[in-house]
Amino acid sequence: MKREPTIRLADLAIGYTTRHSVKTVCTGITETVFSGELTCLIGENGAGKSTLLRTLSGFLPPISGEITIMDKPLPVYREKELATVISVVLTEKSNLQNMTVEELVGMGRSPYTGFWGRLSAEDRAKVGKALEMVGITGLRGRMVQTLSDGERQKVMISKALSQETPIIFLDEPTAFLDYPSKVEILRLLGRLSRDFGKTIFLSTHDLELTLRVADRVWLMSKPGRLQTGSPENLVIDPETGRFYFRP
């Protein structure tokens, strides 16, 4: 499937506002993210991974620079329109009770139906397709609270897929998983990006696993540095070695 640029960053500076000042986390980010690729953002705690993800998602304003999504400046998007372009899977565990997997995945259709909107036959077909894409059709009738952490993460990915956005952001999608589940989730995301042309951009701490499965790696390190490249190039880069083998 042909790679297309979907996210363009031009001289981007990111950070957040405190009570008395603006805290800059990273500056001078000029990069492009492509469809059909799994791009992984790695770095230690406090390096700015979450700040970058929140900025790209529109939750935080950039300090300066430009973010272009699908050839359109991010600030131009209205909230409802942006929800049809970007879906976000957050780290926090869901505490939903008395809801089936199918119902939760169906919530991904809310940009088209409204939060309390009823699903049409077409919406239900799209929910079924999202479950099938992730390989969890057999879970559709299970209650969410009965799922394992790995199953729950697959359900949240299905929910994002049912939203039918070209771009999916995930914040630490393997944070609560054991190693086999981490491998399974990252391989699943790689397959979804390549087979369905999705732009998938995620943050993670799992450097070793990321270097095995990612198409592109972004490495954030303190203070405010960002390196990008293929896994092969970063493996032989001394800076990556300092990050990975730091004392």
Buried (B, 14 or more C-beta within 10 A) or exposed (E): EEEEEBBBBEEBBBBBEEEEEEEBBBBEBEBEBBBBBBBBBBBEEEBBBBBBBBBBBBEBBBBEBBBBBBEEEBEEBEEEEBBBBBBBBBEEEBEEEEBBBBBBBBBBBBBBBEEEEEBEEEBBEBBBBBBEBBEBBEBBEBBBEEBEBBBBBBBBBBBBBBBBBBBBBBBBBBBBBEEEBBBBBBBBBBBBBBEBBBBBBBBBBBBEBBBEBBBBBBBBBBEBBBBBBEBEEBEEBEEBEEBBEEE
